[in-house]
């Protein structure tokens, strides 16, 4: 049966939720842009050793009872996911969180007509440009097509944003509360602590939801820096290897 979105406060436990910024932004769409499907770094979902060390240090500091990570449904669940392995080693229950797939499919289907009309408009605009050798900006019909396209695109993006933030944040909070309830049955203490690793753009929305549900929050934002000397060392090693190969 499809899962139903239902947000209810914890009855017997008090939860403190530590929101931790993900190492890289976690983007979400109904349909993944074509250019990203070929992006090797994006597809590998890499995590640096430094970020894993940070999470391990936070585990030692807060001693969480459970942890979750924002993970869009279109990403593969890799059993060798470094974060998942880290929490398993620490014997901390860990899950991925996102909107229910059936709910996502339903919401996506409601926008299918928008996508089809946008596609037809884009095809017609491309045909006119090809036929004229350039964009006939003085032509009223062409102007109307451009305006309709922009209007529909904005409307589609607004509805996608509603799901990207408000809807997904509600589902992710339910994922958090459900795991807290399961873990709470096995923990004697009335107080629970949980980690949620997510894009920092969700911090405000999740914080507001948490407050309405009686959940205390703490936000941890990460500071990123690039150590150019380490990059130079790697480049030097590569050059050495290439020289040896030539010899």
C-alpha positions as CSV (number, residue, x, y, z in Angstrom):
1,X,0.0,0.0,0.0
2,X,1.2,3.6,-0.7
3,X,2.6,5.3,2.3
4,X,0.5,8.2,3.7
5,X,2.1,11.4,4.8
6,X,1.3,11.9,8.5
7,X,3.2,14.1,10.9
8,X,2.6,13.4,14.6
9,X,4.8,14.4,17.6
10,X,6.6,11.7,19.5
11,X,4.6,10.6,22.5
12,X,7.1,9.0,24.9
13,X,10.4,10.5,23.7
14,X,12.0,13.9,23.4
15,X,14.1,14.3,20.3
16,X,17.0,16.6,19.5
17,X,17.7,16.7,15.8
18,X,21.1,17.8,14.6
19,X,20.9,19.1,11.0
20,X,24.2,18.6,9.3
21,X,25.0,20.3,5.9
22,X,25.8,17.8,3.2
23,X,29.3,18.0,1.7
24,X,27.8,19.0,-1.7
25,X,24.4,20.5,-2.7
26,X,21.7,17.8,-3.1
27,X,19.6,18.9,-6.0
28,X,16.2,17.4,-6.9
29,X,14.0,17.4,-10.0
30,X,11.1,15.3,-11.3
31,X,13.3,14.6,-14.3
32,X,17.1,14.7,-14.0
33,X,18.6,17.1,-16.6
34,X,20.3,15.3,-19.5
35,X,23.7,16.9,-18.9
36,X,23.9,15.5,-15.4
37,X,23.3,11.9,-16.5
38,X,26.7,12.1,-18.2
39,X,28.4,13.9,-15.3
40,X,30.8,11.4,-13.7
41,X,31.3,13.2,-10.4
42,X,27.6,13.7,-9.9
43,X,26.9,10.1,-10.8
44,X,29.5,8.7,-8.4
45,X,28.2,10.8,-5.5
46,X,31.7,11.1,-4.1
47,X,32.4,11.9,-0.4
48,X,35.8,13.1,0.7
49,X,37.9,11.6,3.5
50,X,37.7,15.0,5.3
51,X,33.9,15.0,5.3
52,X,33.8,11.4,6.7
53,X,36.3,12.5,9.4
54,X,34.0,15.4,10.3
55,X,30.9,13.1,10.6
56,X,33.0,10.7,12.7
57,X,34.0,13.5,15.0
58,X,30.4,14.6,15.3
59,X,29.4,11.1,16.2
60,X,31.9,11.1,19.0
61,X,30.7,14.5,20.2
62,X,26.9,14.0,20.1
63,X,26.6,10.1,20.3
64,X,23.4,10.0,18.1
65,X,20.9,7.2,18.5
66,X,20.2,7.2,14.8
67,X,21.0,9.0,11.5
68,X,19.4,9.7,8.2
69,X,20.7,11.3,4.9
70,X,18.7,13.1,2.3
71,X,18.9,10.9,-0.8
72,X,16.6,11.6,-3.9
73,X,14.8,8.5,-5.2
74,X,16.6,8.6,-8.6
75,X,20.0,8.0,-7.0
76,X,21.2,4.4,-6.6
77,X,21.4,2.9,-3.1
78,X,25.0,1.8,-3.0
79,X,25.7,-0.8,-0.4
80,X,29.3,0.5,-0.2
81,X,28.1,4.1,0.5
82,X,30.9,5.4,2.8
83,X,28.4,7.2,5.1
84,X,26.2,4.1,5.4
85,X,29.3,2.0,6.1
86,X,30.5,4.5,8.8
87,X,27.2,4.4,10.7
88,X,27.1,0.6,10.4
89,X,30.6,0.4,11.9
90,X,29.5,2.7,14.7
91,X,26.3,0.5,15.2
92,X,24.0,3.5,14.6
93,X,20.8,2.8,12.7
94,X,21.0,4.7,9.4
95,X,18.5,5.3,6.6
96,X,18.0,7.5,3.5
97,X,15.1,9.9,3.4
98,X,13.0,11.4,0.6
99,X,9.4,11.7,-0.6
100,X,7.6,8.4,-1.0
101,X,8.1,7.2,-4.6
102,X,4.4,6.6,-5.2
103,X,3.6,10.2,-4.0
104,X,6.4,11.5,-6.3
105,X,5.1,9.6,-9.3
106,X,1.6,10.9,-8.6
107,X,2.8,14.5,-8.4
108,X,4.9,14.1,-11.4
109,X,2.0,12.7,-13.5
110,X,0.0,15.8,-12.6
111,X,2.6,18.0,-14.4
112,X,2.9,15.7,-17.4
113,X,0.6,18.0,-19.5
114,X,2.9,20.9,-18.7
115,X,5.9,19.0,-19.9
116,X,4.3,18.0,-23.1
117,X,3.0,21.5,-24.0
118,X,6.5,22.9,-23.2
119,X,8.1,20.4,-25.4
120,X,5.8,21.2,-28.3
121,X,6.4,24.9,-27.9
122,X,10.1,24.5,-27.9
123,X,9.9,22.4,-31.0
124,X,7.8,25.0,-32.8
125,X,10.1,27.8,-31.8
126,X,13.1,25.8,-33.0
127,X,11.3,25.2,-36.4
128,X,10.6,28.9,-36.9
129,X,14.2,29.9,-36.1
130,X,15.5,27.2,-38.5
131,X,13.1,28.3,-41.2
132,X,14.0,32.0,-40.9
133,X,17.7,31.5,-40.3
134,X,17.3,33.5,-37.1
135,X,14.8,34.4,-34.4
136,X,12.1,36.6,-36.1
137,X,11.7,38.8,-33.0
138,X,9.4,41.2,-34.8
139,X,6.9,38.5,-35.6
140,X,3.8,38.6,-33.2
141,X,3.1,34.9,-33.4
142,X,6.8,34.1,-32.5
143,X,6.6,36.6,-29.6
144,X,3.4,34.9,-28.3
145,X,5.1,31.5,-28.5
146,X,8.1,32.8,-26.5
147,X,5.8,34.4,-23.9
148,X,3.6,31.2,-23.5
149,X,6.8,29.1,-23.2
150,X,8.2,31.4,-20.4
151,X,4.8,31.4,-18.6
152,X,4.5,27.6,-18.6
153,X,8.1,27.1,-17.7
154,X,7.7,29.5,-14.7
155,X,4.5,27.8,-13.6
156,X,6.1,24.3,-13.9
157,X,9.2,25.5,-11.9
158,X,7.0,27.0,-9.2
159,X,5.1,23.7,-8.8
160,X,8.3,21.7,-8.8
161,X,9.8,24.0,-6.2
162,X,6.7,23.4,-4.0
163,X,7.5,19.7,-4.1
164,X,11.3,20.2,-3.9
165,X,11.0,22.0,-0.6
166,X,7.7,22.0,1.3
167,X,6.5,18.5,0.2
168,X,9.8,16.7,0.4
169,X,10.7,18.4,3.8
170,X,7.4,17.1,5.2
171,X,8.1,13.5,4.0
172,X,11.7,13.7,5.2
173,X,10.6,14.8,8.6
174,X,8.2,11.9,8.7
175,X,11.1,9.6,7.8
176,X,13.0,11.1,10.8
177,X,10.1,10.6,13.2
178,X,9.4,7.1,12.1
179,X,13.0,6.1,12.6
180,X,13.0,7.9,16.0
181,X,9.9,5.9,17.0
182,X,11.5,2.6,16.0
183,X,14.8,3.3,17.8
184,X,13.0,4.8,20.8
185,X,11.5,1.4,21.5
186,X,14.9,0.0,22.1
187,X,16.4,2.9,24.1
188,X,15.6,3.3,27.8
189,X,16.4,7.0,27.9
190,X,13.5,9.4,27.4
191,X,15.8,11.7,25.3
192,X,16.9,10.8,21.8
193,X,19.4,12.4,19.5
194,X,19.4,12.1,15.7
195,X,21.5,13.2,12.8
196,X,20.0,14.4,9.5
197,X,22.5,15.1,6.8
198,X,20.9,17.2,4.1
199,X,21.3,20.2,1.8
200,X,21.4,23.3,3.9
201,X,18.6,24.9,1.8
202,X,16.3,22.6,3.8
203,X,17.4,23.9,7.2
204,X,14.8,26.6,7.6
205,X,11.9,24.4,6.4
206,X,12.9,21.5,8.6
207,X,13.5,23.8,11.6
208,X,10.0,25.2,11.3
209,X,8.5,21.7,11.0
210,X,10.6,20.5,14.0
211,X,9.4,23.4,16.1
212,X,5.7,22.6,15.4
213,X,6.3,19.0,16.4
214,X,8.2,19.7,19.6
215,X,11.6,18.7,18.3
216,X,14.7,20.6,19.3
217,X,17.1,21.4,16.5
218,X,20.8,22.3,16.1
219,X,22.3,23.3,12.7
220,X,25.8,22.5,11.7
221,X,27.1,24.2,8.5
222,X,30.4,23.2,7.1
223,X,33.2,25.5,5.9
224,X,34.9,24.3,2.7
225,X,38.4,25.1,1.7
226,X,40.8,23.8,-1.0
227,X,44.3,22.9,-0.1
228,X,46.2,23.9,-3.2
229,X,49.5,22.3,-1.9
230,X,47.7,18.9,-1.9
231,X,46.5,19.4,-5.5
232,X,50.0,20.3,-6.5
233,X,51.5,17.1,-4.9
234,X,49.0,14.9,-6.8
235,X,49.8,16.7,-10.0
236,X,53.5,16.3,-9.4
237,X,53.1,12.5,-8.9
238,X,51.1,12.2,-12.1
239,X,53.8,14.0,-14.0
240,X,56.4,11.7,-12.5
241,X,54.4,8.6,-13.5
242,X,54.0,9.9,-17.1
243,X,57.8,10.6,-17.3
244,X,58.6,7.1,-16.1
245,X,56.2,5.6,-18.6
246,X,57.9,7.4,-21.5
247,X,61.3,6.1,-20.3
